[in-house]
């Protein structure tokens, strides 16, 4: 476990007062929720969540799949001694696992009602009477976003007061999913990948503007674009610059970068002091182009799947690679790999990979590298 808090109480108090005076607030669309533009995504230690809330962060995002539900349980302990109106919590199921990626149809044996158990499980693990925002997780296209049985169940959660608002999350094909969320006239919030490294970032930006103008709340994730430019972690992406780039878009109401240390929380909050990118920060965001480093961020476009003769779910494997090497979260990487449910990897039988990756990855090298994580005991993944 990463050691987190070694600062004196006096120093923490000074930072707390400073951050409160400089917080930039935006309204999360038609929900009316007013949030600081910096919220909290993934983290590994309850003490860090406590510190973040004390320093002015209001909104925390989690998911049922994180740490097999233990991430929600950890947050439940954090919330026990806090007033319910002092924080905003969002969580999600993994709806992506319900659908066959090739056909867009429900997998055999899967029923829409399964998300009721998912929801109740999250509510119980968080120890709350209601959730602020509940998402259908990781949707990939218009068809799954507008899947009527799911929408009806989500509306029921909201009518029963079990969640205040409902939304969708998307890691790929974001413009199509975002536009479908607007078309639904059901969803209140969209949680979407959005960062300076996306090849289709202009399209994502336009879709975000369209949704924001329609009244939807917009939350940005994957804002740090994989954190590092290289697997060896010798070249870190400028975290402040990456977050500023996203938040300069006023249609983004808040972002949920992950934090792994006290200093990262402080750095994230400091972004709100001034969203203007300095000349050096602008240059830092171009390092990959200038050095030829492809980075660790996979934009999940899915172009690789049809190119692979084995039809593997390469985007999920690439996301696992990013979690392991970029976010330093091997457990999350393992969980992602397990969701792919692969019995074998055809890359061993291919001497040359013919996939032309949008992000410039050597796909075969990355797949063979990250799949080794399946053989590592959990105790060594902390």
C-alpha positions in Angstrom: 0.0 0.0 0.0 1.3 3.5 -0.9 2.2 5.6 2.1 0.0 8.7 1.8 -0.3 11.2 4.6 2.8 12.5 6.4 2.0 16.2 6.3 1.4 18.2 9.4 -2.2 19.1 10.3 -1.3 22.8 10.2 -0.1 22.5 6.6 -3.1 20.5 5.6 -5.4 23.2 7.1 -3.6 25.9 5.1 -4.0 24.0 1.8 -7.6 23.3 2.7 -8.4 27.0 3.1 -6.5 27.9 0.0 -8.2 25.3 -2.2 -11.7 26.4 -0.9 -11.0 30.0 -1.9 -10.0 29.1 -5.5 -12.5 26.3 -6.4 -14.1 26.6 -9.8 -17.7 25.4 -9.7 -19.7 24.2 -12.7 -23.3 22.9 -12.7 -23.7 19.3 -13.8 -26.3 19.9 -16.5 -30.0 19.6 -15.7 -29.2 17.7 -12.4 -28.5 21.1 -10.8 -25.6 19.6 -8.8 -22.9 22.1 -8.4 -19.4 20.6 -8.4 -15.8 21.6 -8.3 -14.3 21.0 -11.8 -11.9 18.5 -10.2 -13.5 15.4 -8.8 -11.9 12.0 -7.8 -11.6 8.8 -9.8 -9.6 5.7 -8.9 -7.6 5.5 -5.7 -6.2 2.7 -3.6 -6.3 3.9 0.0 -9.3 5.1 2.1 -7.1 7.7 3.8 -6.6 9.3 0.4 -10.3 9.6 -0.2 -10.7 11.1 3.3 -8.0 13.7 2.6 -9.5 14.5 -0.8 -13.0 15.2 0.7 -11.4 17.3 3.5 -9.6 19.4 0.9 -12.7 20.3 -1.0 -13.4 17.5 -3.5 -17.1 16.6 -3.5 -17.7 14.0 -6.2 -16.1 10.6 -6.1 -16.6 8.0 -8.9 -16.4 4.2 -8.4 -17.8 1.1 -10.1 -19.0 -2.3 -9.0 -16.2 -4.0 -10.9 -13.4 -2.2 -9.1 -11.5 -4.6 -6.9 -14.5 -7.0 -7.1 -16.7 -4.6 -5.2 -14.1 -3.9 -2.5 -13.6 -0.3 -3.8 -17.3 0.4 -3.0 -16.9 -1.2 0.4 -13.9 1.0 1.1 -15.9 4.1 0.2 -18.7 2.9 2.4 -16.4 3.1 5.4 -15.2 6.5 4.3 -18.8 7.8 4.1 -19.9 6.5 7.5 -18.9 9.5 9.5 -19.9 12.1 6.9 -23.2 13.8 6.4 -25.0 12.5 3.3 -25.3 15.9 1.7 -21.5 16.5 1.9 -20.5 14.2 -1.0 -21.8 13.1 -4.4 -21.1 9.4 -5.3 -21.4 7.8 -8.7 -21.1 4.1 -9.5 -21.7 1.8 -12.4 -22.3 -1.7 -13.5 -20.4 -3.3 -16.4 -23.1 -3.4 -19.0 -20.5 -4.1 -21.6 -20.1 -7.6 -20.3 -23.8 -8.2 -21.0 -23.5 -7.8 -24.7 -21.7 -9.6 -27.4 -19.3 -7.1 -29.0 -19.6 -8.6 -32.4 -23.4 -8.7 -32.6 -24.5 -6.1 -30.1 -27.0 -8.7 -28.7 -27.3 -9.8 -25.1 -25.0 -12.8 -24.4 -26.7 -16.2 -23.9 -28.3 -16.5 -20.5 -28.1 -12.8 -19.7 -31.3 -11.0 -18.7 -31.9 -7.3 -18.4 -33.1 -7.8 -14.8 -29.6 -8.8 -13.9 -28.8 -5.1 -13.4 -31.2 -5.0 -10.5 -28.9 -7.3 -8.6 -25.9 -5.2 -9.7 -27.5 -2.0 -8.4 -28.6 -3.5 -5.1 -25.1 -4.9 -4.6 -23.6 -1.4 -5.1 -26.1 0.2 -2.7 -25.3 -2.4 0.0 -21.6 -2.2 -0.4 -21.6 1.6 -0.2 -23.9 1.4 2.8 -26.2 4.2 1.5 -29.9 4.7 1.1 -29.4 6.1 -2.3 -26.8 6.7 -5.0 -26.4 10.2 -6.6 -25.6 9.0 -10.1 -25.9 5.4 -11.3 -24.5 4.6 -14.7 -24.9 1.9 -17.3 -21.2 1.2 -17.7 -19.0 1.1 -20.8 -21.5 1.4 -23.6 -20.1 1.2 -27.1 -22.8 2.1 -29.6 -26.2 3.6 -30.1 -28.0 0.2 -30.0 -26.8 -0.7 -26.6 -27.3 2.8 -25.2 -30.9 2.8 -26.3 -31.6 -0.7 -25.2 -35.2 -0.2 -23.9 -35.3 -2.9 -21.2 -32.3 -1.3 -19.5 -33.6 2.2 -19.8 -36.9 1.2 -18.1 -35.1 -0.4 -15.2 -32.9 2.6 -14.8 -35.9 4.9 -14.8 -37.5 2.7 -12.1 -34.4 3.1 -9.9 -34.8 6.8 -10.2 -38.6 6.9 -9.6 -38.1 4.8 -6.5 -35.6 7.3 -5.1 -32.8 4.7 -5.1 -30.7 7.0 -7.3 -31.1 10.7 -7.9 -29.9 10.6 -11.5 -29.0 8.0 -14.2 -26.4 8.1 -16.9 -24.1 6.2 -19.2 -20.3 5.7 -19.5 -18.3 5.2 -22.6 -14.7 4.4 -23.3 -15.0 4.2 -27.1 -17.1 5.3 -30.0 -17.9 8.2 -27.6 -19.6 10.5 -30.1 -22.2 7.9 -31.1 -22.9 6.9 -27.4 -23.1 10.6 -26.3 -25.6 11.5 -29.0 -27.7 8.4 -28.2 -27.8 9.4 -24.6 -29.3 12.7 -25.7 -31.7 11.0 -28.0 -32.9 8.7 -25.2 -34.4 11.7 -23.3 -33.9 9.4 -20.3 -30.3 9.8 -19.1 -29.1 12.8 -17.1 -25.3 12.4 -17.2 -22.6 11.1 -19.5 -19.2 10.0 -18.2 -16.9 9.9 -21.2 -13.3 9.4 -22.1 -11.8 12.7 -23.2 -8.2 13.7 -23.5 -5.6 15.4 -25.6 -4.3 12.2 -27.2 -7.5 11.0 -28.7 -7.3 10.9 -32.5 -10.9 11.8 -32.7 -10.9 14.4 -30.0 -12.6 17.1 -32.2 -15.5 14.7 -32.7 -15.7 14.0 -29.0 -15.7 17.7 -28.3 -18.6 18.4 -30.6 -20.6 15.5 -29.1 -20.0 16.8 -25.6 -21.1 20.3 -26.7 -24.3 18.8 -28.2 -25.1 16.9 -25.0 -24.3 19.8 -22.7 -26.6 22.1 -24.8 -29.3 19.5 -24.4 -28.9 19.7 -20.6 -26.9 16.6 -19.9 -24.2 16.7 -17.2 -20.8 15.9 -18.6 -18.1 14.1 -16.6 -14.7 13.4 -18.2 -12.5 10.4 -17.5 -9.2 9.0 -18.9 -8.2 12.7 -18.8 -4.5 11.8 -18.0 -4.2 9.7 -21.2 -2.4 6.8 -19.7 -0.2 8.9 -17.3 3.1 7.8 -19.0 4.5 8.1 -22.5 6.4 4.8 -22.0 6.1 1.4 -20.2 9.3 2.0 -18.2 7.7 5.2 -16.7 10.7 7.3 -17.5 8.6 9.9 -19.3 5.5 11.0 -17.5 2.8 13.0 -19.1 2.4 16.4 -17.6 -0.6 15.7 -15.4 -1.6 19.3 -14.8 -1.4 20.2 -18.5 -3.5 17.1 -19.5 -6.2 18.0 -16.9 -6.2 21.7 -17.9 -6.6 20.7 -21.6 -9.8 18.9 -20.7 -11.2 21.4 -18.3 -10.7 24.3 -20.7 -13.7 22.9 -22.4 -16.5 24.6 -20.4 -19.0 21.9 -21.5 -17.1 19.5 -19.3 -18.6 20.0 -15.9 -16.1 18.0 -13.9 -13.3 15.5 -14.4 -12.4 12.4 -12.4 -8.6 11.8 -12.6 -7.3 9.0 -10.5 -5.0 9.8 -7.6 -2.4 7.6 -6.0 -0.8 10.0 -3.5 -1.4 13.1 -1.4 0.7 15.2 -3.7 -1.4 14.2 -6.7 -4.5 15.3 -5.0 -2.9 18.7 -4.3 -1.7 18.9 -7.8 -5.2 18.2 -9.1 -6.7 20.8 -7.0 -4.1 23.4 -8.0 -5.3 23.1 -11.6 -8.3 25.2 -10.6 -6.0 28.1 -9.8 -5.6 28.9 -13.6 -6.7 26.7 -16.5 -4.5 28.5 -19.0 -1.8 26.3 -20.5 1.6 27.8 -20.1 4.0 27.6 -23.1 5.9 24.8 -21.5 2.8 22.9 -20.8 1.7 23.2 -24.4 5.1 21.8 -25.4 4.9 19.0 -22.9 1.7 17.8 -24.5 3.6 17.4 -27.8 6.4 15.2 -26.4 4.9 12.0 -27.9 4.8 13.5 -31.3 8.4 14.8 -31.1 10.0 11.7 -29.6 7.9 9.0 -31.4 6.7 7.6 -28.1 3.2 6.0 -28.6 2.2 6.3 -24.9 0.0 3.8 -23.0 -3.4 5.2 -23.8 -5.7 3.1 -26.0 -8.6 5.1 -27.4 -10.7 1.9 -27.6 -11.7 2.5 -31.3 -11.9 -1.2 -32.0 -10.3 -0.9 -35.4 -7.9 -3.7 -34.4 -10.6 -6.3 -33.8 -11.5 -6.9 -37.5 -7.8 -6.9 -38.4 -7.0 -9.7 -36.0 -7.6 -13.2 -37.4 -8.2 -14.4 -33.9 -10.9 -11.7 -33.3 -9.6 -11.0 -29.8 -11.1 -8.2 -27.7 -7.8 -6.3 -28.1 -9.2 -3.0 -26.8 -9.9 -4.5 -23.4 -6.4 -6.1 -23.3 -4.8 -2.7 -24.2 -6.9 -1.0 -21.4 -5.5 -3.6 -19.0 -2.0 -2.8 -20.2 -2.6 0.9 -19.5 -3.9 0.1 -16.0 -0.9 -2.0 -15.2 1.9 0.2 -16.5 0.3 3.7 -16.6 -1.9 3.8 -13.6 0.2 1.3 -11.6 -2.9 -0.7 -10.8 -2.1 -4.3 -11.5 -5.3 -5.6 -9.7 -7.5 -3.4 -12.0 -5.5 -4.7 -14.9 -6.1 -8.3 -13.8 -9.8 -7.7 -13.4 -10.0 -6.2 -16.9 -8.2 -9.2 -18.4 -10.5 -11.6 -16.5 -13.6 -9.9 -18.0 -12.3 -10.7 -21.5 -12.5 -14.4 -20.6 -9.8 -15.7 -22.9 -8.7 -19.3 -22.7 -5.7 -18.8 -25.0 -3.8 -16.1 -27.0 -3.3 -16.5 -30.7 -0.4 -14.0 -30.7 1.9 -16.9 -29.8 1.2 -18.4 -33.3 1.8 -15.1 -35.1 5.4 -14.3 -35.9 4.4 -10.9 -37.3 1.4 -8.8 -36.3 -0.5 -7.3 -39.2 -2.7 -5.0 -37.1 -2.3 -1.3 -38.0 -3.1 0.3 -34.6 -4.6 3.8 -34.6 -2.4 4.8 -31.7 0.7 3.2 -33.2 1.0 0.3 -30.8 3.0 -2.9 -31.4 -0.2 -4.9 -30.5 1.4 -8.3 -30.3 4.2 -7.2 -28.0 1.7 -5.5 -25.6 -0.7 -8.5 -25.6 2.0 -11.1 -24.8 3.4 -8.8 -22.2 0.2 -8.0 -20.2 -1.3 -11.5 -20.5 1.5 -12.7 -18.2 -0.5 -11.0 -15.4 -2.9 -13.9 -15.4 -0.2 -16.2 -13.9 0.8 -13.8 -11.1 -0.8 -14.5 -7.6 -3.0 -11.7 -6.3 -0.8 -11.2 -3.3 2.0 -9.9 -5.7 -0.4 -7.5 -7.5 -0.9 -5.1 -4.6 
